[in-house]
Amino acid sequence: MTLTKKLPGWLIALSTLLVVSVACASGDSGDATQTTSTTVPTAQETPTADSERAGVATTQPGEVSPELAAYLEEIDRRMAAIREIPVADPVPFRFLDDDAINAYVREQIDDPETVEDIGNSEMLYKLLGLIDADSSLFDQYAALLDAQVLGAYDPEEEEFVVRQPGGEFGASQEFTYAHEYIHRLQDAKFGLDEIIDGLEGNSDRTLAFSALIEGDATTAQQIYALRHLDFEQLTEILAESQEAAAGSRDAPYILQTGLEFPYIEGASFVDSLRSAQGVAGVDAAFANPPDSTEQILHFEKYLNREVPDEVALPEMLFSASGPLGAGWSIVDEDVMGEFFLRAWLEAIGARSTDAAEAAAGWGGDALTLASSDDGDHAVAARIVWDDGTQDAEQFFLVLTTIMAASPEFRRVDIGPDIGIRAYEADGGVIVVGTFNDEAHGQVTAFAAATELQDAMPLVLSLSG
């Protein structure tokens, strides 16, 4: 329900990749020993960009000339050497103009399963005050991808595409092709499709694996840029990236940060892997993927394999004998994870440091989304924490303080203070409290529903 359960079936390259600003700030993209966010091998190939690109700079949209094909094969060999995976069998690839790649993206998200997943996320986001009650999450997501996607790899079809406006093969196309070819290498060696299928039903673990995939590709892409792109080309990519970023500023924060997480946090995670264990450590992570976004955000928890607790909600919660009575049906069951909790707090107004600290004690959770026959929606969740007292209290304090201070939320009077708070937003009413659990100490329970009369009994049922 965080737009990650289905979408990793196709892997995208975004315009907002941090390597550009890092390399441009260095002033010398040819020096492999400079300080960057990536561990770069000291062995250095001499860039011969001008001579190699001669005669391949411009084609018709979608066309690959013999000269360009030969140059792309050279990029394949370079990326295979950087990633230490043999060159993979060729797969179809296409260069597409702006309209064509946007149509390709729309075709991907028009998949019925993805449409359903986005619809479920829309229910959740509206209930939690993350998007406006009258907005279309599908349209917002499609617009964001139109602005940001430079390329995509589909492991199911074993093909990839690269954005090529005007038929020009420039630095941006080379940069993107290098990224997408890493996905081809990953797929050939590890079988991405099979791994992704095994993660279905847990958005947090799926997002963590997406961070490994994209972090690996971004890190290798950074190494490539420092070896083979000069300062002028990196500046060109940076300018294009900034222009694309300007077109996405109207997107809801939860969408922007969720889309960026696999690239930014994933690159940091893979950089830590390379530093600690070399490329073999990255390969080992594909064989035994991270269990949660918590492990991506806190590398030591990955090394220690701090596995999240399994959390269950009462089976009768949305049954005819449950607190809401008959007429409700479960739409989805999922795991939110540390990153989603942090992003939720940031999206409604918490400072990044406060949100990070409040979510950092996450130990596991379970969430259920349901709809009624009357068209109402409700979500119920329980979160357990590493420290059953301090962490639960900190999260409760940050969440309720932000909602109390935000003009987007209004405090709802629920009578005597019993450690439960209720706040109304345009999309519904959120009720949150902390309760004692024999196995986990203090746990957080929250529910959100169209009406208070539905949210309150859900939270009270979760307190037992």
N, C-alpha and C positions, 0 to 999 in steps of 0.2 A: 504493500500500500504506500510505499514511498517511491513509487515509479522505478523500482529496481527489480522486481520479480520476473518480469518478462523482457525488459529492454536489454539486458546484457546479452541476449541472443544475437544482437548486432552491435558491433563495437565501433565507437565513433572517435574521430579526432576533432578537438575543439579549436577555436581560434584563440582562446585565452590560455596559452601555454607559457609557463613562467620562464622557460629557457631563454626566450628572446631578450627579456629585460636583463637577465643575468649576464648573458654573453655580450650584449651591447654595452653594459656598464663596465665590463672588463677592459674594453678597448682593444682586445687582441684575441680574436676567435681562433687563431691558429696555434695558440700556446696551450698544450694539453696539461700543463702543470699548474695552471692558474687556479685560484680558489673559486669553486662553483658549488652548486647544490648537489652535484653528482660526483661520484668517485670516478675519475677519468684515468684510464691506463696511461702510463708514461710513454709507451711506444706510440710514435706519431707518424702517420702517413703524411707525405707532403701534398697539400691541396693543389690540384691542377684544375680548378673549377673553370677558368676561362677557356682553356683548350678543350676540355671535355664537353662543355656545353655548346661549343661552336657548332652551328648548324642544327641544333635541336630546340632552339628557344621557342619557336612558334609553329603551331600546327592548326588545322581546323579543329573546332570543338569535337572532342571524342576521338580524334585521329592520333595514331601512334606511328610516326615515321620510322624507317629502319634505324636512323641515327638515334632517335629518342629511345627506341626499344633497346638498343645496345647500351645506352647510358643507364636505363632503368635496371638492366641486368647487372651493371656495375654497382648500383645502389644496393641491389639484392645481396651481392657478395660482401659489400661493406657491412651491411646490417647483420648478416649471418656471422661475420667475424666479431663484431661488437658483442653480439648476444651469445656467441659460442654455440650456435646451433647450425647444423649443415643447411646449405641452401635447399629450400623446399621445392617440391614439384610445382611447376607453374600452375596458376589458377587464373580464371578470367578477371580482368580489371578494366575499368572504364574511366575516362576523364569526362566529366559532365559539366555543362555550364550551370549558371545559378538556378535557372528554372528547372533544369533536369534533376539536379541534386536535391532541390527542395521537393520535387515530385517523388523522388526516391525515398526521402525521409518520410513524407506523408504516407507512402505506401507501407512503410514499416510500421508506423503507429496506427494505421487503419486496420491492422490485423485484429480480428475479433477478441483474442485474449488480451491484447494490449489495450484495446478500447475499454474492455471490462475492468482491467487493472486501473486505468486512469480514472474511470468512473468511480471506483471504490476509493481511490485516493482523493477525489474531489469531495466525496461525502465526509471523509475524515478531516481534510484540511478546512472545510467550512465549519465543521463542528468545533474545531480547535482554534478558530479565529485566524487561520493562516492565509486564507484568501477570502475575497469578498463573497458574500452570500449569493450575489446575482452573476458571478463570473463563470466562465467556462474554462475549466482546467485544460481540457483538450486543446482549445484554441490558444491558450496561453503557452502551453507546452510546444505546440507546433510552431508558434511565432518565435519562441526562444531557440528552437533547433534551426529554424530558417536562418537566424542571425549568426549562429555559432558553429554549425557543422561544416568542417572542411573535407571530411572523408569518412568512410565507413567500411568495416569488414563484416561479412556475414559468414560465420563458421558453418551454419547449416547448409548454405548454398556454395560455400567455399569460393567467394568472389569478393572483390572490394572496388570501391569507387573513390575518386578524388575530385574535388571541386576545381574547375579550370575555366574561369570566366574569360571570354574573348579568345580562347584558343592558345593562350600564352602558357608555356611551361617555364615558370619562374621559380624564385626561391621558396615561395609559399607552397607550390606544388611539390617541389623536391622534399621539403620539410615534412609535408603531410604524407607523401608516399612512403618515406622512411618509417614513419609511425605505423602506418597500416601494414607495411611489410612485416614488422615485428609481430603483429597479430597473426599473420600468415604462418610465421615460424612457430609461434606458440601453439597454434592449432595443429600444425603438422606433428609437433613433438608430443603434446599433452592431450589432444582431443578436447577442445574447449566445450563443444556441444554436450558431451557426456557429463562433464563436471557440472556445467550450468544446470542441466536437467536434474541432477541430484540435489540441488540446493532449493528447489521449488518449495514454497511455503514458509520461507524464512527470509524476509527482505533484508534483515541486518546482515546475515551471513552472505547473502547474494551480493550486497553492496561491498562487503569486505573482499570478496573474490574479485569483483569488478575493480576495486582499488589495486589489487595485485596485478591484474591484467593491464590496466591502463598505466599504473605506475611503472611497470616493466617497460612498456612501450615508450612512455615519456622519457624515462631515464636513458634508454638506448638512443632515443631521438636527440636528446641533449648532447650525448657524446658525439653523435654524428655531426650535429651543428658545429660543435667546437672544432672538429677535425676538417670539415669540408665546406663550410659556409663562411664567407668573409664578412667583415664588419658592415659593409654596405648592404649585403643581402639580409643580414640579421636586422638591420634597421628597417629595411623594407617590410619584413615580416611583422616587426613590432608595430609599424604604422597600420598595417592591415588588421592586426589583432585589436588595436585600440579603436579602430573604426567599427569593427564588428561588435566590440564590447559596448559601444555607445548605443547600438541598436537593441541591446538586451536589458537596458536599465529599467524598463518598465515592467519586467517580469517579476512575479512575486519572489521574495527573498528565498523561500523554501525551495523553489525550483532552481534558482541560480546556484545556491550553495550545494544542493543535492547533485546537480550536474557537474560541478567543479570538484567535488570531494574525491572521486577516484583518481583524478589527475594530480591534484595538489597534495593531498595526504598520501595518496598511493605512491607518488614519486618519492616522498620523504621516507615512507616505509621501505621501498625497494632500495633506496640509497643506504639506509641502515643495514639492510640485508647484505648488500654488496660489501659494505665496509666491514661487517662482522664475519661474513662467511663466504664472500666472493660470489661469483655467478652460480656456483653449486648451491648456495643457500637459496637463491631465487628458484632454481629448478626444484629444490626440496619443498618449497612453499607451494608450487603447483601440484606436487604429489600429495601434499597434506595441507590444504588451504587454511588460511586464518579462520577462526571460529566466529569472529565478531568484528564489528567496527572498533570495539574497544581495543582489540589487539592491533589494529592499524594505527590507532591514535596513540597507543602506549606500547612501543616496541618491546619493552621488557616483559609485558604481559603475553606477547606472542612467544618470546623465547621461553617463558615459563609455562606456556600453554595453559593460561588461566581460562578455563572453559566456563561459559556462562551457565548459571543454574537453569534447570528446566522449571518453568513456571506454568501452572495450570489454573484456569478459571473454572468456577463451578459449572458442571455440565448443564444444569437446569436454568442457567442464567436467562436465556431467551426462549425457554420452553413454555408451554401452556401453563405449567405449574410454577413458573418463575416469578420474579417480582413484578414483571410488567404484564403478566397474563398472556392469553392467547393472541395470535395475530402477528407475532414477530418471527422473523426467520434470519438465520445467520448468513451474512453476505461474504465475510472473509474472516480468517483467523491468521494472526501474524505475530512477528517479533519486531519491536521498534528499534531497540539498540541505543547505545550511547550517543552515536552521532545524531540520530533523529531527535533525541531529547535535547541535545545541545542546540541543534538548529531551531527547534521549536521555541526554546527560550530566547534565542537571538532574534528570531523573526518577530516576536511580540514585544521586543524592546530591551531585553537584557544586554548588558555589556558582554563582549566576547569572553573576557576573563571570568566574569561571574557565571556565565552559562557553562563554560568549560569546567569550572570547579564544581558546579552543582550537578553536572551529569557524570563527572569522572568516577563517582563511586558506584556506578551501575553494575549490577551483578546478574541481571536477567529480567525478562519481562514476558508478558503475554497480553495480547490485545484481541478483542473480538468486535467486529463491526456488524451491525444488524439493521434491518429495515422492517417497517410494519406494513400491514395491508393498507393502511391509510396514507402511506407515503412518507411517514416520519422516519428519521434515522437516529441511531444511537451507537455509541462506542463505549466499551468498558475495558479497563486495563489494570493490571497489577504489576508493580515494579519492586524487585528485591534489590538489596544493596550490599556492598562489601562490608560496610560498617552499619549494622542494623539500627543504630540510633543516630549517629552524627550525619551520615549521608542522606538518610530519609528526611531528617529535619532541615538540612540545608536545601535540598531540592524543593521541599514544600515552601520554605521561606522565600526563596528566589522566585518561584512561580507565582505565588500569591502576591508578593510585593510588586512584581511587574504588572500583573493584571490590575491590582488596585490603583497603580499610578497611570495606567494607560487609558487614554480617552476612548479606545476601542472596546473596553470592557466596563461593565457596571456591576458593582457589588449587589448581590441579592440577599435580602434578609431571610435567613432560614431558622430564626429563633435562637434559643440558648447556644452559647459557644461550647461545642463538643469536639473541637478540633477539626471541624470540616468547614470549608469555604466554598461559596458558590458565586460565580461570575457569569453575567450574560453578555454575549456578543451578538452580532447580527445573524450569525449562523446557528446559534443555539446557546445552551446553558452548560457551563463546565462546573462540575463539583469535584473537589479534591480533598483528600484527607490522609492521615497516617494512622496505621493500626498495628497492633502487636500480633506477631505471628510466631508460633512456637519454634518453627524451624529456622526462621530468618530474622527474628527480632522485629524491628519496626519496618513496615513495608508501606509503599505508597499505593493508594487506590484512587483512580479517577474515572469519571464517566462524563460523557457529554451527550446531550440529546436535544431534540428540538424544543422540548418542554422540561421545566424543572421537575415536574411530577414523574417524569421518566428517569431523569439523571439521578435524583436523590436515592430512590430505592435500589438502583444498581450499585451505587457506592456502598450503601449499607449492607448489601448482600456480599460484596467483596471484602468487607471487614471481618467476616467470620472465619 
